[in-house]
Amino acid sequence: MATKAKPPEAALLPRNVIMAGDCIELMRSLPAGSIDLIFADPPYNLQLKGDLHRPDNSRVDAVDDHWDQFASFATYDAFTRDWLAAARRLLKPNGAIWVIGSYHNIFRVGAELQNQGFWLLNDVVWRKSNPMPNFRGKRLTNAHETLIWAGRDESSKYTFNYEALKALNDGVQMRSDWVLPICTGHERLKDEHGDKAHPTQKPESLLHRIIVATTNPGDVILDPFFGTGTTGAVAKMLGRDFIGLEREEAYRKAAQDRIDRVRRLDASALETTGSKRAEPRVPFGQVVERGMLRPGEELFSVGARHVAKVRPDGTLVGLDVKGSIHQVGAHLEGAPSCNGWTYWHFKRDGKMIPIDILRQQIRAEMEADAQPEGGRKH
């Protein structure tokens, strides 16, 4: 099968690399409109005052690193404005961004996303199944973080693999509250002293869900706050390309060592469940035109509680109703809507067969016809 030529800027885009330096300067050096998805885990500006201790007086390893310290809210807002502007320039017209934060910063980041023209799609609550307890007992236990998912602008045709997420969630529609554990155990990277390599390392399960949901194999994912490389590790495993930006040498080394150990999945295992909305539309009339069902033939609901007959124009007629396969099904069930393709069945050799089988047959033929001559099987 012939491959589409990549746009000129694609050849200039580094892939599967960790770039050293300031994230804003590095983003400004990359070609505009070249990135499919950005995952950003910016400094939270926690504003910690003094050490935090457990009841046994042991010190909590909290986030007090220099990169999380800002002189004022105004300084933090200016930083947020600059990195989001650089990020938006890099996104393709149909690109999208995920930003994660806590109550300390996510509202400020969300306002700036809207100020710059991003189009908010969802906010997601990551509810930690094993959060750090509240040692002082003066506030609620902080058991969640918030993610914002936004398109580059209102008209962006962003990627959303709805069916894949549904399959990931045991066949149930994925909600916007995700219960996942924080990064612990063997997944938590340690330095040569046995301490955490990074204080805010995100779990791979979180990035796995985001990447499966909102990218396709071969897409380029940028992480401007790469840290120890969770985004790169999961992207590599799932057959996506990544670009990591990180100014701290220790984090870059830990990330590179980690990513080098990751095995990329075989191409045959990368494809996820496709969106039914992306499949070609097949009118029921085509089924009738092609003689797959004949005018006058009876269709039956599940359990044969209701019966309707096929009309020459692809509509149905029931006991007291006429209309499309969807309209007639909804009327007979007293429901606001009905998927006629799964509701109606026809009989062949004494067996009830859903009419959706016929639609899938037509779609398969359409896909075969769309293949170039060299790609067809003979």
N, C-alpha and C positions, 0 to 999 in steps of 0.2 A: 504494500500500500504506500502511495506517495506521502511524504511528510510535508507539512506546511513549513515554508521558509520562516525562520525567526526574524523579527524586526531587527534593524541594525543595532539598536541599543542593547539587545539581548546578548550580543557578542561581547559587549564591553562590561557586562555585569559579572562580577566575581560570584562564584557559587561554591557553597560548601566550604566556606572559609570563616575564620574568626579574625576580624580586623581590629587592630589596636589603636586606641585614641578616643577622643571626645566624640560622643555619639552624634551630636548636632553637626559638627564639622564633617564627620564621616558620611552622614546622610546627605549633606549638601554636595559631596563629591561623587555620589552615585547618580546614574542616569535617571531622569524623571520618567514617571509612568512605567516602571519596570518591575514592580513588586505586586504579587497577588494578595498577600496577607501579611499584616504586621501583628505580632504579639508583643505587648509592652508591659513590663513589670517595673515601673519607674520607682525611684525613691519615694517612700511614704511620708517623709518629713514627720517622724513620730514625735519630735519635740520632747524626748525623754529628759527628765530632771533627776539626776542622781541614779544610784544603783537600785536595782530591784532584788529583794531577797525572799527566799521561801520561808515557811514557818520554822524550819530548822536552822535558819540564818545562812544557808548556802546561797551564793549569788546566782541569779538567773542570767544566762547568756543571752542578753537582749540585743536588739539592733541599735548599737551606738557608734557605728562606723562613720567615718568622715563624709562618705558619699551620701549619707542620709541627713546631713545637717545643713540647714539653710538659715540665713540671718533673720529672715522675716517671711511672712506670708507673701508679701510683694515680690521678694526675691524668688520664692518658689513658683509663684504665678508666672513670672517672666520666663523662668526655666521651662515651665510647662508649655507656655505659648510658643517658645522657640522650637522645642523638640517636636511638638505636634505639627507645626507648620512644615518643618523639614520632612516629617513622616508623610503628611498628606501629599506633598509634591512627588514622593516616590511611588505612591499607589497608582495602579492602573485605573482607568475609568470605572471598572467594575470591581475594584479592590475593596478590601475591608480591613478593619483594625479591631483588635481586642486589647483592652487595657484593664489591668487588675489593680485594686487598691483596697485600703481600709477606710474606716470613717475619718481618719486624719486627712486624707487627700482626695478620695474618689469624687466627692461632690465638686471640688474645685476643678478637677480634671474633666468631669462631665460637662460643666458649664463651658469650659474652653473648647471642648469638642464641638459643641453646638455653635459657639462663637465663630469657629473657623469653617463651618459649613458641612461638617460631618453629619450623617443622618443616623440617629440612634435607632437600632433595631431591637435590641433587648438589653436588659440588665439581668445578670445571673448572680444568684447568691450561692457561693461555694460554702456549704455548711460542713465544717470540719467534724468528722466523726470522733476525733481524738484531740480536741483543742487543749491548749495549755490552760490550767486552772487559773482563777483569779486569786492571787495570794493575799491581797490586802483586804478583800471582802468589802470594798467600798463601791464596786460597780458590778454590773452583770459580767459574767464570763464572756469574753470576746470570742465567740465560736464561729465566726464567718468572715469571709472577705467578699467583696463585690467586684464583678467583672462587667464591663460595658462593651457591647458588640455594636459596631457602627460601620455603615457603608461610607465610601469616600464622599458621596453626596446623595441627594434624594433620588436621583435617577439611576444610581448604580444597580446593575443586575448582578448582585453578589451571589456567591456560591453558598448553597445551603443543601446539604445532603440529608434531607428529612427522613427518607426511608432508612438510610444507614443508621441514623441516630435511633430511630424506632427499633431497628433490629438489635442495636447495642443495648437497648433498654427492655429486652425480653418481649418485643412486640407491642410495647405501650408507648404512646406519644411522649417524647422527652419534654420534661417541664423545665422551668427556669430556676429550680432549686436543686443543686447538685450536692449529694452527700458523698464526700470522698475524704480519705484520711490525709493528714499532713505527712510530709516527707519524714520517714523514720527508718530505723533498722538498716538493712543492707543497702537501701536506696540512698540514704544520707551519705554524701561524700565527706570524708575526713582528711585533714591535712597531716603532715608528718608528725605532728604532736598528738594526734588523735582527737583534735577539736573539729568542730564543724568547718568545712571548707568555705561555706557561705551561710550567713544567718537566715536568709529567706529563700532557700532552695525550694522550688515548687515541685509537687509530685508529678511523676510522669503520667499518671492517670488523668490529671487535669488537662495536660497538653494533648494527650491522645484523643480525648473527647473533642477538643477544639479543632484539632487538625483534621480528624475524620469528618467532623460536621461541616467545615467551611473551606476546605481545600480539595483539590484533586491531585492524583499522582503527577509529578513533574512541576507542580506549582513552586514558586519561590516564596519562602517565608522569611521575613526580616525580624530579628529581635534586637532592638537598640540597647537593651540592658541585659546582656547575654548571661552575665554571672557565670555559673558553673555548667551552663549549656543544656538545660533540660529541653529547650525548644529544638536545638540542633540534634540531640540524641533521638528524640521521638520523630522528628522530621526525617532523619536518615533511615530509621527503621521502616517508616511508612512510605518511602519512595518519593519524598518531597525534597527539594533543594532548600538550603538555608543560608542566611548570612547573619553572622553574629557580630555585634559591636560591643567591645568591652575595653575599658581603659586600665583595669587592674591586672597586672601581670600574673599574679597568683591565681586569679579566677580563670584567666585564659588558659593557663597550663592545665588546671584541673579539668576544664571543659574539653580541651583537646584530647587529653588522655582518656576521658570518658567516651567521647565520640568515636575515637579510634577503636574502641572495644565493641562498638555496636555493629551488628550485621544487618545489612539492608535486606528486606524481604524480597523473595523471588517475585518477578514481575507478575506471575500468574496469581499471586496471593494479594496483590495490592488493590485490586478493584473492589469497591464497596457497593452495597446495594444502591442502585440508581433511583432517582426520583421518578415516580410515575408521571409527574407533570411534564417531564422532559421527553417522554415517549411521544411518537407521532399520534396525532388525533385521528381516530377512525370513526366516522359517523355510522350509526346502526344501519342506515340506508345502504351502505356499501355491502353489508352482509347479505341484504335482500337482493341487490342488483346482481351480485355474483352467484346467486342461486344457492348460497350456503344454507339459507332458510327460505322457504317458499311462502308467497302470500297465502293467507288462510291457515298456515301452520300454527298450532297452539304452543304457547309458552306457559310455563308453570312457575309459581313462586316456590320457595323452599317449603317442603312438606305438601306441595300441591294444594294449598289452601285457596289460592286464587289462580284464575286462568285468563289469558288474553290471546287474541289472534293477531297475527302479523298482517299488516296492510301493505299494498304495493309501494307506498311512498316511504316505508320505513317507520311508520307510526304503529301503535297498537290500539286495539279496541277491546274494552272489557265489558263487564255487565252494564255499567252506567257511565263509562268514561272513555274518552279518546285522547291520544296524545303520544308523546315520546315514551321510550322505555322507562325513563326516569319519572316523568309526570304520572304515568299510569300506576307505576309501583307505589309512588308516594300517596296517591289518592286511595288506593286499595288498602294501604296500611294506616291511613290517617296520620301520616307523618309529614313534616315540613319539607323533607327531601328524601331521595332514594337513589342509590347507585344501581341503575337498571342492569348494568353489565354483570354484577354479581348476584342481583336479585332474581333475574329470570333464567329459566332452564328449558332446554328442549329434550325430547326423548329420542334415543337411538338404541335399538335392540333392547328395549325395556329398561335402559339406564337413563337417569336424569343427568344432563351435562350442562354446566353453566355456559351461557352465550359468550362469556368473556374468552373462552377457548377459541372462538372464531375470530375475535378481535386480535388475539395474540398471533394467530396464524397469519392474518393480513399484515400485522406489524413485522413479523419475521420475513415475509416476502418483500416488504418495503425496504428493510435493512439490506437484504441480499441484493436488491436492485440498485441500491445506493453504492455498493462496493465497486471500485474500479475493476476493470477486466482482469488485471494481473492479480487481484486479491481474491477472486472467486475460486471456489473449489470446484473441480471438474470430476 
